[in-house]
């Protein structure tokens, strides 16, 4: 997940200033969705295999730092 965020989404974060990144795990697959925080989806990435626990996780990405929502 971190490899994808910091290799694929840094340019989006620098262009937009703030991103909401959602990691959704279903079974062994993951979907990473990136939005601008205003309901606009900017990118998605599908991951065919992950061992991350099933669930949905949200993060905020700004100033080149990935935050948990409770940390922002």
C-alpha positions, 0 to 999 in steps of 0.5 A: 500500500505504501509503495503504491501511495508514494510512487503513484500518488505523490504527483496527484497530492502535489497538484491537489494539495490534499487527498483522501485515500481509501483502501478497501479489502475484500477477500484477498483483493484490494481497491485503492481509491483516491479523491480530492475530499470534495467527492471527486475521484482522481484515481483508482488502483486494483491489487490482485493479492493482499494479506491486509485484514478485510475492511475499509481504511481511510487516510489523508495525504497532504504535504507529503505526509500520510495521516490517519483521519484522527491525526489530521 
